[in-house]
Amino acid sequence: MIRAAALEDLPRLAAIHVEGFADPWDDNSLGEVMTSPGTFALVAEEGGVAGFIVARVAAGEAEILTLAVASYMRAQGLGRLLVQAALAKASQEGATSMFLEVAVGNGAARAVYEGLGFAEVGRRKAYYKGEPPEDALVLRRALD
């Protein structure tokens, strides 16, 4: 089930984010982002919160700010469902395109995005922290 995220979900969202990112957002950071103008957050429940996506809509464009799925639920299509739900919500909010950044080496995420019609439109050098830093691909998809 996909539903709107609530502030009560923040501790669980932060715990999931830690599992997926070298530089994770804590619950305070997630709360600030989720409550900023034009931003929405959706959670996937599968016996509890198992993943989430945060996106923003402004001036007819949408951007996925973060997407994370609990490690025990990866490779089961949950990330894809969350992106599809965000695409629909962004379209409802008036966006005509959606952007995101993904690490060059994140093959699983890239496959999901490419399978949903996202295409590369740019690259950000050394965008992600790490040794060595990793480039981010900027992907875009038109919305229906």
Order of alpha helices (4+ residues) and beta strands (2+ residues): beta-alpha-alpha-beta-beta-beta-alpha-beta-alpha-beta-beta
